[in-house]
Amino acid sequence: MKVSRRVAIAAVAIIVTGCEHKVDTLAQPEQANTTASIVQPFKDRRVTNPFPGATEVRLFVEVSYTKDDKPILSKRNGVRLNAAQRKAFEDSLKITAAPEYDMMCFIPHHFFRYYDARGQEIGTVSVCFCCDGVEASGSKALEPPDSATLNADYRQLKALVAALGEPTDILCD
């Protein structure tokens, strides 16, 4: 059985075209997979009621240190926040996208300590006004994901601290 040259060329063309189509299909991901692989940017969010079991919040401010490097507080028992002040403080907290680079000193001198009904400390939010940094312990609500960081509205927070009769510029060099 003889195959004409035209039929042979046509058969090769069909095979090559089919191979090319498969290569193109492999080289270009399906539309559904393309959208799934795009990383969505982190959306900032406010923190609400980070310590629901807390009945009291006090602000402690380190104003200096002893010769033994022990902190000296402006007020030994701190400043108790009323309900409106607590709300203003918590409203200033937010979780935001992490910056591309991190150049903070983070030596906090302001500590918002949360206490339960028995007077036991259950968590702390530490603030450094020198570098505008915040850290927290004791609350899952204040733990940011890997692509984010705990942050605050520092202008609002400074106004609150000043209204509580405490300084914000402490040992910032």
ZADO-1210 file (C-alpha; in nm, 4 decimals, padded with zeros to 6 digits):
<atoms>
<atom x="00.0000" y="00.0000" z="00.0000" code="MET" pos="1"/>
<atom x="00.1485" y="00.3258" z="-00.1186" code="LYS" pos="2"/>
<atom x="00.0752" y="00.6460" z="00.0662" code="VAL" pos="3"/>
<atom x="00.0834" y="00.9564" z="-00.1422" code="SER" pos="4"/>
<atom x="00.3165" y="01.2328" z="-00.0479" code="ARG" pos="5"/>
<atom x="00.0233" y="01.4691" z="00.0109" code="ARG" pos="6"/>
<atom x="-00.1442" y="01.2339" z="00.2570" code="VAL" pos="7"/>
<atom x="00.1834" y="01.1861" z="00.4459" code="ALA" pos="8"/>
<atom x="00.2373" y="01.5635" z="00.4761" code="ILE" pos="9"/>
<atom x="-00.1192" y="01.6115" z="00.5944" code="ALA" pos="10"/>
<atom x="-00.0773" y="01.3378" z="00.8572" code="ALA" pos="11"/>
<atom x="00.2460" y="01.4948" z="00.9849" code="VAL" pos="12"/>
<atom x="00.0776" y="01.8373" z="00.9960" code="ALA" pos="13"/>
<atom x="-00.2096" y="01.6975" z="01.2043" code="ILE" pos="14"/>
<atom x="00.0286" y="01.5274" z="01.4477" code="ILE" pos="15"/>
<atom x="00.2480" y="01.8391" z="01.4818" code="VAL" pos="16"/>
<atom x="-00.0548" y="02.0649" z="01.5279" code="THR" pos="17"/>
<atom x="-00.1859" y="01.8332" z="01.7962" code="GLY" pos="18"/>
<atom x="00.1514" y="01.8391" z="01.9752" code="CYS" pos="19"/>
<atom x="00.1710" y="02.2148" z="01.9525" code="GLU" pos="20"/>
<atom x="-00.1744" y="02.2461" z="02.1028" code="HIS" pos="21"/>
<atom x="-00.0737" y="02.0254" z="02.3958" code="LYS" pos="22"/>
<atom x="00.2433" y="02.2285" z="02.4538" code="VAL" pos="23"/>
<atom x="00.0412" y="02.5521" z="02.4541" code="ASP" pos="24"/>
<atom x="-00.2082" y="02.4033" z="02.6993" code="THR" pos="25"/>
<atom x="00.0700" y="02.3020" z="02.9360" code="LEU" pos="26"/>
<atom x="00.2505" y="02.6334" z="02.9072" code="ALA" pos="27"/>
<atom x="-00.0569" y="02.8389" z="02.9955" code="GLN" pos="28"/>
<atom x="-00.2296" y="02.7588" z="03.3262" code="PRO" pos="29"/>
<atom x="-00.6039" y="02.7262" z="03.3353" code="GLU" pos="30"/>
<atom x="-00.7960" y="03.0423" z="03.4259" code="GLN" pos="31"/>
<atom x="-00.9186" y="02.8950" z="03.7565" code="ALA" pos="32"/>
<atom x="-00.5627" y="02.8172" z="03.8678" code="ASN" pos="33"/>
<atom x="-00.4360" y="03.1630" z="03.7691" code="THR" pos="34"/>
<atom x="-00.6734" y="03.3485" z="04.0004" code="THR" pos="35"/>
<atom x="-00.6146" y="03.1049" z="04.2861" code="ALA" pos="36"/>
<atom x="-00.2377" y="03.1637" z="04.2767" code="SER" pos="37"/>
<atom x="-00.2593" y="03.5456" z="04.2964" code="ILE" pos="38"/>
<atom x="-00.1800" y="03.6589" z="04.6504" code="VAL" pos="39"/>
<atom x="-00.4329" y="03.9062" z="04.7811" code="GLN" pos="40"/>
<atom x="-00.2886" y="04.2029" z="04.9779" code="PRO" pos="41"/>
<atom x="-00.3555" y="04.2062" z="05.3521" code="PHE" pos="42"/>
<atom x="-00.6495" y="04.4262" z="05.4469" code="LYS" pos="43"/>
<atom x="-00.6028" y="04.6369" z="05.7599" code="ASP" pos="44"/>
<atom x="-00.8453" y="04.5632" z="06.0396" code="ARG" pos="45"/>
<atom x="-00.9322" y="04.7134" z="06.3746" code="ARG" pos="46"/>
<atom x="-00.8959" y="04.5134" z="06.6926" code="VAL" pos="47"/>
<atom x="-01.2076" y="04.4840" z="06.9051" code="THR" pos="48"/>
<atom x="-01.2210" y="04.3686" z="07.2659" code="ASN" pos="49"/>
<atom x="-00.8841" y="04.1907" z="07.2746" code="PRO" pos="50"/>
<atom x="-00.9263" y="04.0861" z="07.6391" code="PHE" pos="51"/>
<atom x="-01.2951" y="04.0067" z="07.6962" code="PRO" pos="52"/>
<atom x="-01.2217" y="03.8637" z="08.0437" code="GLY" pos="53"/>
<atom x="-01.0541" y="04.1837" z="08.1646" code="ALA" pos="54"/>
<atom x="-01.2366" y="04.3958" z="08.4177" code="THR" pos="55"/>
<atom x="-00.9621" y="04.6570" z="08.4484" code="GLU" pos="56"/>
<atom x="-00.6924" y="04.8216" z="08.2344" code="VAL" pos="57"/>
<atom x="-00.4064" y="05.0241" z="08.3789" code="ARG" pos="58"/>
<atom x="-00.1375" y="05.2259" z="08.2053" code="LEU" pos="59"/>
<atom x="00.2125" y="05.1970" z="08.3494" code="PHE" pos="60"/>
<atom x="00.4841" y="05.4329" z="08.2265" code="VAL" pos="61"/>
<atom x="00.8548" y="05.3753" z="08.2796" code="GLU" pos="62"/>
<atom x="01.0173" y="05.7169" z="08.3151" code="VAL" pos="63"/>
<atom x="01.3670" y="05.6135" z="08.4171" code="SER" pos="64"/>
<atom x="01.5793" y="05.3293" z="08.5503" code="TYR" pos="65"/>
<atom x="01.7648" y="05.2612" z="08.8738" code="THR" pos="66"/>
<atom x="02.1389" y="05.1949" z="08.8820" code="LYS" pos="67"/>
<atom x="02.0446" y="04.8241" z="08.8676" code="ASP" pos="68"/>
<atom x="01.8431" y="04.8824" z="08.5436" code="ASP" pos="69"/>
<atom x="01.5113" y="04.8346" z="08.7209" code="LYS" pos="70"/>
<atom x="01.2332" y="05.0524" z="08.5802" code="PRO" pos="71"/>
<atom x="01.1064" y="05.3534" z="08.7703" code="ILE" pos="72"/>
<atom x="00.7353" y="05.4079" z="08.7072" code="LEU" pos="73"/>
<atom x="00.5712" y="05.7494" z="08.6970" code="SER" pos="74"/>
<atom x="00.2912" y="05.6109" z="08.9166" code="LYS" pos="75"/>
<atom x="00.3550" y="05.2942" z="09.1138" code="ARG" pos="76"/>
<atom x="-00.0004" y="05.1596" z="09.0654" code="ASN" pos="77"/>
<atom x="-00.0380" y="05.2970" z="08.7140" code="GLY" pos="78"/>
<atom x="-00.3361" y="05.4942" z="08.5858" code="VAL" pos="79"/>
<atom x="-00.6686" y="05.3141" z="08.5697" code="ARG" pos="80"/>
<atom x="-00.8603" y="05.3634" z="08.2456" code="LEU" pos="81"/>
<atom x="-01.2353" y="05.4168" z="08.2629" code="ASN" pos="82"/>
<atom x="-01.4655" y="05.2454" z="08.0111" code="ALA" pos="83"/>
<atom x="-01.4461" y="05.5319" z="07.7576" code="ALA" pos="84"/>
<atom x="-01.0656" y="05.5493" z="07.7832" code="GLN" pos="85"/>
<atom x="-01.0373" y="05.1724" z="07.7441" code="ARG" pos="86"/>
<atom x="-01.2551" y="05.1889" z="07.4333" code="LYS" pos="87"/>
<atom x="-01.0451" y="05.4769" z="07.2921" code="ALA" pos="88"/>
<atom x="-00.7272" y="05.2776" z="07.3560" code="PHE" pos="89"/>
<atom x="-00.8609" y="04.9608" z="07.1940" code="GLU" pos="90"/>
<atom x="-01.0025" y="05.1625" z="06.9027" code="ASP" pos="91"/>
<atom x="-00.6500" y="05.2890" z="06.8332" code="SER" pos="92"/>
<atom x="-00.5186" y="04.9336" z="06.7862" code="LEU" pos="93"/>
<atom x="-00.5157" y="04.7745" z="06.4429" code="LYS" pos="94"/>
<atom x="-00.3519" y="04.4974" z="06.2477" code="ILE" pos="95"/>
<atom x="-00.1937" y="04.6241" z="05.9280" code="THR" pos="96"/>
<atom x="00.0127" y="04.4880" z="05.6422" code="ALA" pos="97"/>
<atom x="00.3733" y="04.4367" z="05.7466" code="ALA" pos="98"/>
<atom x="00.6134" y="04.7026" z="05.6177" code="PRO" pos="99"/>
<atom x="00.8707" y="04.6028" z="05.3563" code="GLU" pos="100"/>
<atom x="01.1497" y="04.6699" z="05.6034" code="TYR" pos="101"/>
<atom x="01.1611" y="04.6946" z="05.9795" code="ASP" pos="102"/>
<atom x="01.3894" y="04.9473" z="06.1474" code="MET" pos="103"/>
<atom x="01.2407" y="04.9859" z="06.4930" code="MET" pos="104"/>
<atom x="01.4249" y="05.0380" z="06.8181" code="CYS" pos="105"/>
<atom x="01.1283" y="04.8984" z="07.0131" code="PHE" pos="106"/>
<atom x="01.2177" y="04.9809" z="07.3689" code="ILE" pos="107"/>
<atom x="00.8680" y="05.0324" z="07.5106" code="PRO" pos="108"/>
<atom x="00.8014" y="05.2565" z="07.8086" code="HIS" pos="109"/>
<atom x="00.4195" y="05.2428" z="07.8037" code="HIS" pos="110"/>
<atom x="00.2391" y="04.9303" z="07.9169" code="PHE" pos="111"/>
<atom x="-00.1371" y="04.8849" z="07.9093" code="PHE" pos="112"/>
<atom x="-00.1927" y="04.5938" z="08.1479" code="ARG" pos="113"/>
<atom x="-00.5198" y="04.4049" z="08.1585" code="TYR" pos="114"/>
<atom x="-00.6500" y="04.2442" z="08.4791" code="TYR" pos="115"/>
<atom x="-00.9300" y="03.9983" z="08.5497" code="ASP" pos="116"/>
<atom x="-01.1875" y="04.0205" z="08.8331" code="ALA" pos="117"/>
<atom x="-00.9405" y="03.8571" z="09.0767" code="ARG" pos="118"/>
<atom x="-00.6795" y="04.1251" z="09.0030" code="GLY" pos="119"/>
<atom x="-00.4550" y="03.8861" z="08.8068" code="GLN" pos="120"/>
<atom x="-00.2760" y="04.0285" z="08.5044" code="GLU" pos="121"/>
<atom x="-00.4018" y="03.8505" z="08.1922" code="ILE" pos="122"/>
<atom x="-00.2252" y="04.0462" z="07.9185" code="GLY" pos="123"/>
<atom x="-00.0221" y="04.3479" z="07.8182" code="THR" pos="124"/>
<atom x="00.0024" y="04.5832" z="07.5242" code="VAL" pos="125"/>
<atom x="00.3466" y="04.7466" z="07.5144" code="SER" pos="126"/>
<atom x="00.3979" y="05.0697" z="07.3211" code="VAL" pos="127"/>
<atom x="00.7160" y="05.2426" z="07.2071" code="CYS" pos="128"/>
<atom x="00.6435" y="05.6010" z="07.1039" code="PHE" pos="129"/>
<atom x="01.0068" y="05.6472" z="06.9982" code="CYS" pos="130"/>
<atom x="00.9682" y="05.4142" z="06.6999" code="CYS" pos="131"/>
<atom x="00.5880" y="05.3812" z="06.6853" code="ASP" pos="132"/>
<atom x="00.5893" y="05.0127" z="06.7711" code="GLY" pos="133"/>
<atom x="00.3380" y="04.7916" z="06.9516" code="VAL" pos="134"/>
<atom x="00.3597" y="04.4397" z="07.0903" code="GLU" pos="135"/>
<atom x="00.1098" y="04.2381" z="07.2888" code="ALA" pos="136"/>
<atom x="00.0886" y="03.9238" z="07.4928" code="SER" pos="137"/>
<atom x="-00.2036" y="03.7255" z="07.6290" code="GLY" pos="138"/>
<atom x="-00.4558" y="03.7733" z="07.3462" code="SER" pos="139"/>
<atom x="-00.5037" y="03.5750" z="07.0248" code="LYS" pos="140"/>
<atom x="-00.6931" y="03.8760" z="06.8834" code="ALA" pos="141"/>
<atom x="-00.3672" y="04.0745" z="06.8911" code="LEU" pos="142"/>
<atom x="-00.1558" y="03.8124" z="06.7126" code="GLU" pos="143"/>
<atom x="-00.1123" y="03.9239" z="06.3509" code="PRO" pos="144"/>
<atom x="-00.0633" y="03.6737" z="06.0681" code="PRO" pos="145"/>
<atom x="00.2793" y="03.6459" z="05.9008" code="ASP" pos="146"/>
<atom x="00.1987" y="03.9128" z="05.6419" code="SER" pos="147"/>
<atom x="00.0890" y="04.1684" z="05.9026" code="ALA" pos="148"/>
<atom x="00.1877" y="04.3510" z="06.2188" code="THR" pos="149"/>
<atom x="00.0169" y="04.4915" z="06.5269" code="LEU" pos="150"/>
<atom x="-00.0015" y="04.8670" z="06.4923" code="ASN" pos="151"/>
<atom x="-00.1832" y="05.1684" z="06.6353" code="ALA" pos="152"/>
<atom x="-00.3142" y="05.5113" z="06.5500" code="ASP" pos="153"/>
<atom x="-00.0259" y="05.6828" z="06.7317" code="TYR" pos="154"/>
<atom x="-00.1729" y="06.0325" z="06.7158" code="ARG" pos="155"/>
<atom x="-00.4902" y="05.9077" z="06.8840" code="GLN" pos="156"/>
<atom x="-00.2880" y="05.7021" z="07.1323" code="LEU" pos="157"/>
<atom x="-00.0608" y="05.9971" z="07.2240" code="LYS" pos="158"/>
<atom x="-00.3671" y="06.2131" z="07.2877" code="ALA" pos="159"/>
<atom x="-00.5105" y="05.9468" z="07.5182" code="LEU" pos="160"/>
<atom x="-00.1853" y="05.9079" z="07.7125" code="VAL" pos="161"/>
<atom x="-00.1594" y="06.2870" z="07.7502" code="ALA" pos="162"/>
<atom x="-00.5239" y="06.3020" z="07.8698" code="ALA" pos="163"/>
<atom x="-00.4282" y="06.0418" z="08.1325" code="LEU" pos="164"/>
<atom x="-00.1590" y="06.2840" z="08.2541" code="GLY" pos="165"/>
<atom x="00.1367" y="06.0811" z="08.1311" code="GLU" pos="166"/>
<atom x="00.4231" y="06.1801" z="07.8983" code="PRO" pos="167"/>
<atom x="00.4859" y="06.0078" z="07.5645" code="THR" pos="168"/>
<atom x="00.8401" y="06.1241" z="07.4799" code="ASP" pos="169"/>
<atom x="01.0414" y="05.9168" z="07.7235" code="ILE" pos="170"/>
<atom x="01.4083" y="05.8307" z="07.6724" code="LEU" pos="171"/>
<atom x="01.3830" y="05.8714" z="07.2946" code="CYS" pos="172"/>
<atom x="01.7246" y="05.9593" z="07.1555" code="ASP" pos="173"/>
</atoms>
